[in-house]
Amino acid sequence: MTVSAQFLCRMAGDLAEEHGELAVDIARRAFRDRNVEGDDRRAEFWYLISVLVDDVQRYGLDPEGGPVLH
């Protein structure tokens, strides 16, 4: 399944909104768990979500606007 960058940003925004400061920890824990299990595809997904949640919380990434590359 292919997901868009926009979808990932919205998901990260929802996670940050629902779980606040714990959102990054939740995503990182999911990444570590999937990585230990050898589920590389899901581990990569959760790593990306953890980065986006951090961007939402720290840098004010607009989850509805999606990522912008400079």
N, CA, C and O atoms as a DFTB+ gen file, in Angstrom:
280 C
 N C O
     1  1       0.841      -1.178       0.000
     2  2       0.000       0.000       0.000
     3  2       0.886       1.240       0.000
     4  3       1.866       1.311       0.742
     5  1       0.548       2.186      -0.809
     6  2       1.269       3.445      -0.884
     7  2       0.443       4.530      -0.215
     8  3      -0.759       4.643      -0.451
     9  1       1.095       5.325       0.622
    10  2       0.413       6.439       1.280
    11  2       1.124       7.728       0.899
    12  3       2.326       7.735       0.634
    13  1       0.379       8.798       0.877
    14  2       0.937      10.086       0.483
    15  2       1.613      10.775       1.674
    16  3       1.349      10.447       2.831
    17  1       2.477      11.722       1.367
    18  2       3.114      12.534       2.408
    19  2       2.045      13.304       3.172
    20  3       2.167      13.489       4.383
    21  1       1.017      13.748       2.494
    22  2      -0.088      14.483       3.125
    23  2      -0.777      13.602       4.178
    24  3      -1.053      14.056       5.288
    25  1      -1.046      12.368       3.828
    26  2      -1.677      11.432       4.754
    27  2      -0.796      11.217       5.989
    28  3      -1.295      11.228       7.114
    29  1       0.506      11.021       5.783
    30  2       1.425      10.807       6.888
    31  2       1.467      12.018       7.816
    32  3       1.516      11.868       9.037
    33  1       1.448      13.211       7.238
    34  2       1.453      14.433       8.060
    35  2       0.174      14.543       8.885
    36  3       0.218      14.910      10.059
    37  1      -0.955      14.227       8.273
    38  2      -2.216      14.273       9.028
    39  2      -2.209      13.253      10.145
    40  3      -2.672      13.538      11.250
    41  1      -1.687      12.062       9.871
    42  2      -1.629      11.033      10.892
    43  2      -0.728      11.476      12.047
    44  3      -1.073      11.287      13.214
    45  1       0.412      12.057      11.726
    46  2       1.320      12.561      12.763
    47  2       0.646      13.665      13.573
    48  3       0.785      13.714      14.795
    49  1      -0.077      14.544      12.898
    50  2      -0.800      15.608      13.589
    51  2      -1.868      15.061      14.516
    52  3      -2.036      15.549      15.634
    53  1      -2.590      14.049      14.056
    54  2      -3.618      13.419      14.895
    55  2      -2.996      12.763      16.124
    56  3      -3.521      12.876      17.232
    57  1      -1.882      12.082      15.921
    58  2      -1.197      11.423      17.032
    59  2      -0.715      12.463      18.044
    60  3      -0.858      12.270      19.251
    61  1      -0.146      13.560      17.553
    62  2       0.335      14.626      18.435
    63  2      -0.819      15.280      19.185
    64  3      -0.701      15.584      20.372
    65  1      -1.918      15.491      18.499
    66  2      -3.080      16.117      19.141
    67  2      -3.674      15.211      20.219
    68  3      -4.048      15.670      21.298
    69  1      -3.752      13.931      19.909
    70  2      -4.386      12.996      20.840
    71  2      -3.510      12.670      22.056
    72  3      -4.018      12.499      23.164
    73  1      -2.191      12.585      21.841
    74  2      -1.314      12.106      22.910
    75  2      -0.337      13.158      23.428
    76  3       0.426      12.881      24.353
    77  1      -0.345      14.329      22.866
    78  2       0.514      15.404      23.347
    79  2       1.982      15.029      23.330
    80  3       2.482      14.461      22.359
    81  1       2.669      15.353      24.422
    82  2       4.111      15.117      24.525
    83  2       4.483      13.640      24.409
    84  3       5.610      13.319      24.032
    85  1       3.565      12.747      24.722
    86  2       3.853      11.308      24.651
    87  2       3.865      10.772      23.221
    88  3       4.322       9.653      22.988
    89  1       3.373      11.548      22.270
    90  2       3.222      11.065      20.894
    91  2       4.543      10.610      20.287
    92  3       4.595       9.561      19.644
    93  1       5.606      11.377      20.478
    94  2       6.908      10.992      19.923
    95  2       7.377       9.688      20.554
    96  3       7.885       8.805      19.863
    97  1       7.207       9.568      21.868
    98  2       7.613       8.336      22.549
    99  2       6.823       7.134      22.051
   100  3       7.380       6.051      21.872
   101  1       5.542       7.321      21.830
   102  2       4.701       6.231      21.316
   103  2       5.206       5.771      19.953
   104  3       5.352       4.574      19.707
   105  1       5.472       6.730      19.072
   106  2       5.942       6.398      17.716
   107  2       7.327       5.740      17.770
   108  3       7.587       4.783      17.040
   109  1       8.203       6.245      18.622
   110  2       9.548       5.658      18.731
   111  2       9.505       4.255      19.309
   112  3      10.265       3.380      18.893
   113  1       8.615       4.042      20.268
   114  2       8.456       2.696      20.835
   115  2       7.944       1.727      19.770
   116  3       8.420       0.596      19.665
   117  1       6.975       2.181      18.988
   118  2       6.454       1.337      17.907
   119  2       7.557       1.022      16.897
   120  3       7.647      -0.100      16.400
   121  1       8.401       2.022      16.593
   122  2       9.536       1.800      15.691
   123  2      10.465       0.727      16.249
   124  3      10.828      -0.216      15.545
   125  1      10.854       0.876      17.533
   126  2      11.772      -0.097      18.140
   127  2      11.176      -1.496      18.167
   128  3      11.863      -2.473      17.868
   129  1       9.913      -1.593      18.519
   130  2       9.257      -2.904      18.579
   131  2       9.245      -3.580      17.210
   132  3       9.567      -4.762      17.092
   133  1       8.873      -2.825      16.182
   134  2       8.832      -3.401      14.825
   135  2      10.231      -3.746      14.349
   136  3      10.424      -4.744      13.655
   137  1      11.214      -2.925      14.718
   138  2      12.596      -3.164      14.312
   139  2      13.124      -4.450      14.942
   140  3      13.770      -5.253      14.268
   141  1      12.853      -4.646      16.225
   142  2      13.283      -5.864      16.928
   143  2      12.625      -7.099      16.321
   144  3      13.240      -8.161      16.228
   145  1      11.377      -6.948      15.913
   146  2      10.641      -8.063      15.302
   147  2      11.120      -8.357      13.881
   148  3      10.748      -9.374      13.296
   149  1      11.948      -7.461      13.326
   150  2      12.427      -7.649      11.956
   151  2      11.446      -7.186      10.903
   152  3      11.604      -7.506       9.725
   153  1      10.444      -6.443      11.308
   154  2       9.428      -5.935      10.381
   155  2       9.891      -4.570       9.854
   156  3       9.422      -3.520      10.294
   157  1      10.819      -4.620       8.907
   158  2      11.479      -3.404       8.423
   159  2      10.516      -2.382       7.841
   160  3      10.669      -1.181       8.063
   161  1       9.537      -2.849       7.106
   162  2       8.592      -1.922       6.468
   163  2       7.799      -1.130       7.502
   164  3       7.664       0.088       7.384
   165  1       7.284      -1.806       8.497
   166  2       6.528      -1.110       9.544
   167  2       7.442      -0.282      10.443
   168  3       7.048       0.785      10.913
   169  1       8.650      -0.762      10.683
   170  2       9.610       0.013      11.476
   171  2       9.912       1.335      10.770
   172  3       9.954       2.386      11.409
   173  1      10.119       1.284       9.480
   174  2      10.384       2.496       8.701
   175  2       9.204       3.464       8.778
   176  3       9.394       4.672       8.923
   177  1       7.991       2.932       8.682
   178  2       6.788       3.750       8.775
   179  2       6.746       4.485      10.114
   180  3       6.516       5.694      10.145
   181  1       6.965       3.770      11.222
   182  2       6.895       4.383      12.542
   183  2       8.037       5.354      12.790
   184  3       7.863       6.339      13.508
   185  1       9.208       5.091      12.206
   186  2      10.303       6.044      12.316
   187  2       9.904       7.364      11.647
   188  3      10.102       8.439      12.211
   189  1       9.351       7.270      10.460
   190  2       8.902       8.470       9.742
   191  2       7.825       9.215      10.529
   192  3       7.859      10.442      10.614
   193  1       6.883       8.491      11.098
   194  2       5.845       9.134      11.912
   195  2       6.471       9.838      13.110
   196  3       6.047      10.939      13.462
   197  1       7.474       9.226      13.744
   198  2       8.119       9.868      14.897
   199  2       8.798      11.172      14.496
   200  3       8.757      12.146      15.248
   201  1       9.416      11.202      13.330
   202  2      10.055      12.427      12.842
   203  2       9.004      13.499      12.564
   204  3       9.190      14.663      12.921
   205  1       7.912      13.110      11.933
   206  2       6.863      14.081      11.611
   207  2       6.172      14.602      12.863
   208  3       5.855      15.789      12.940
   209  1       5.931      13.736      13.846
   210  2       5.326      14.191      15.100
   211  2       6.251      15.213      15.765
   212  3       5.798      16.242      16.266
   213  1       7.533      14.916      15.763
   214  2       8.505      15.857      16.328
   215  2       8.456      17.196      15.583
   216  3       8.512      18.255      16.209
   217  1       8.353      17.151      14.269
   218  2       8.258      18.384      13.470
   219  2       6.977      19.157      13.780
   220  3       6.989      20.388      13.823
   221  1       5.886      18.448      13.991
   222  2       4.620      19.104      14.350
   223  2       4.771      19.808      15.695
   224  3       4.376      20.964      15.849
   225  1       5.342      19.105      16.661
   226  2       5.434      19.653      18.007
   227  2       6.513      20.723      18.150
   228  3       6.278      21.756      18.777
   229  1       7.658      20.495      17.593
   230  2       8.778      21.421      17.779
   231  2       8.774      22.604      16.822
   232  3       9.045      23.739      17.213
   233  1       8.463      22.321      15.566
   234  2       8.649      23.336      14.533
   235  2       7.353      23.850      13.937
   236  3       7.364      24.680      13.028
   237  1       6.244      23.357      14.448
   238  2       4.951      23.863      13.996
   239  2       4.556      23.415      12.602
   240  3       3.833      24.134      11.911
   241  1       5.014      22.236      12.167
   242  2       4.585      21.704      10.871
   243  2       3.067      21.642      10.848
   244  3       2.448      21.086      11.755
   245  1       2.477      22.205       9.822
   246  2       1.032      22.165       9.657
   247  2       0.644      20.807       9.089
   248  3       0.921      20.527       7.923
   249  1       0.002      19.952       9.900
   250  2      -0.361      18.612       9.431
   251  2      -1.278      18.625       8.214
   252  3      -1.265      17.686       7.418
   253  1      -2.057      19.662       8.067
   254  2      -2.951      19.746       6.912
   255  2      -2.227      20.241       5.667
   256  3      -2.680      20.009       4.547
   257  1      -1.117      20.912       5.861
   258  2      -0.369      21.473       4.736
   259  2       0.639      20.506       4.145
   260  3       1.018      20.635       2.981
   261  1       1.069      19.553       4.927
   262  2       2.044      18.588       4.442
   263  2       3.442      19.148       4.533
   264  3       3.635      20.327       4.829
   265  1       4.431      18.286       4.274
   266  2       5.828      18.701       4.375
   267  2       6.223      19.606       3.213
   268  3       5.685      19.504       2.111
   269  1       7.162      20.480       3.484
   270  2       7.719      21.361       2.443
   271  2       9.218      21.171       2.458
   272  3       9.856      21.288       3.504
   273  1       9.780      20.879       1.306
   274  2      11.221      20.698       1.194
   275  2      11.839      21.988       0.681
   276  3      11.335      22.616      -0.250
   277  1      12.934      22.365       1.308
   278  2      13.665      23.565       0.894
   279  2      15.014      23.177       0.370
   280  3      15.792      24.042      -0.032
